[in-house]
Amino acid sequence: MKINEIILLETKFNFPISDIDKIAPNDPKEYDALYNKRTPHIGPHEGKYLELMLHGIKPAARISGGYQYSQFKPYIKSGRIKVVGKLSTDYVLTLPGEEWRGEKLLELWPKLYAAVDAHDIEKEVQMHTKIGLLLGYPKESVKRFEKQTRDNFKLRAT
């Protein structure tokens, strides 16, 4: 990834967690059951993908088929959200004009899986960072996730 791409990723959709927390979840009951005890930086988008995309805060998402996809379907049909591709049973979605993010994500996820399988922590962290920025996670959340990934790797290695 070129330096100008990283700068674009870090600025265009870099919203603070406080802005993300102001957006209501897609399904409040499901959100409360799963994420009521979450801490900042861990899953700030979880349960809110649709609402964040409709508010223009989240440029891209990876969602499962079935229930999640059915929530997005009316917006896909209307063109407010674009389907870029599939990974297994998951869909990669973007806002209009951000399809390049989805194409990049489709390239990066297999590289992430390969890094995990190879126990290559540096490559794994690099892939998580790029994926996080492409998905529109706040920069501070991406940094926190990098640390968490390294810490988890140390635990797996022992």
N, C-alpha and C positions, 0 to 999 in steps of 0.2 A: 504494500500500500504506500502510495506516495505521500510526502509530507503535506501537500495541499489537500489531499483527501482526508487525512487525519484532522487537520484544522477545520475543514468543513464539517466533519462528523462531530467534532467537539463543540461547535458553536451553534449550528443551525437549530438543533433540537435539544440543546443542553438546558433543560429546565430543572430547577431545584426540587428536591423531594417535597418541600412544602407545597409547591404548585401541584404536584402529582397527587398528594394527599387530599387536596381540595376536590378532586374529581370523584364522584360517587362510583361505586363498583357496579358492574353490569347486573349482578344478581346479589343483592345485599345479604340474603340468608346464606348463600354458598360462601361468599366472601368472609362473613363473620365466623362461620364454622371452621374455615381453613386458615384464616390469617389474622384472627382477632389478637393473637398473642405474638405477632411478628414484631421484629425490631426494625428501626430505620435501616435502609440500605439492603435489607433482605426482602426481596419480592415487592418493591414499591409499585410495580406495574401489575402484579398478579391479581387476577379477577377484575381488572379494569381495562384490558386491552381495547375492547370495543369503544368504550367511552373516551379513553385517551386518544384513540385514532380520530374519533368524530370531533374532538376538541382541537385536533391538529397538533397535539403534544407528542404523540408516539407515531413515528414515521413508518414503522414496520413491526410485524409480529409473526410468531410461529404458533399456530393453533392446531388443536386436534380436530379430526373430522367429527361428525356426529353433532352432539349438543352444542359445542363451541361454534362449529361451522354454521349451524342453523341460526345462531344469533347474528352472525355477520352477513348471511345470505341476502337479506333485503338491500343492504348497502353495497354489496358486490354487484347485484343486479342493477342498481341505480348508478354505478360508476364512482361512488364516493370512496370505495375501497377496491383495490385491484388484487387479483390472485396472480402471483408471479410463478409459482410452481409448487411441487409437492416433494416432501421427504418422507418416505414410508407412508404413514396414514395422516401425516401433518401437512397443513397448508402454510405457505409463506405468503403473507399479505403485506401490501404497502399502501400508502396514500398515493393518489395520482401524482405523477411527476417524480416519485421516489422509487420507481420500479428498479432502478440500478442497484438500490440497496438489497432488494430481494434477490437479484441475480448474484450479487456478491455473497449474500448469506448462503445461497444454494451451493456455492463453491467452498465456503469456509467450514460449514458443519462437517462434511466428510474429513476435512483436514484436522478438525478438532478431535473427532473420534479416533483417527489414526494416531494422533499425539497421545491420547489417553491410553490406547492399546500399547503404544511403544514406551509408556512411562517417561515421556519427554516433557517434563514440567515446564521448561521454558517455552516450548512450542504450544503447549496447552494454555498457558497464561496468555501468550500472544494471541492465540485464536479467540479465547474468551474476551479479551480486551476489544478486539476488532468487532466481534459479534455484538458485544454489549453496546458499543458506540453506534453500530449500524441499526440496532433495535431502538436506539434513542434513550438508553438509560442515562441518568445523570452521571457526570464525570466522577463525582465523589463516590457514587455507588459502584462504578466500574473499578475504581482504585480499591475500594473495600473488598470487592469480589476477588480481585487479583490476590490480595493478602489471604483471604479465606481459602482460595485454591491452593496457594503455596502451603498454608498450614495443614490442610487436608492431605496434601501429597506427603508431607512429612509423617503424618499419622499412618498413611497407607504403606509407607516405606519401612516402618518399624515392625 
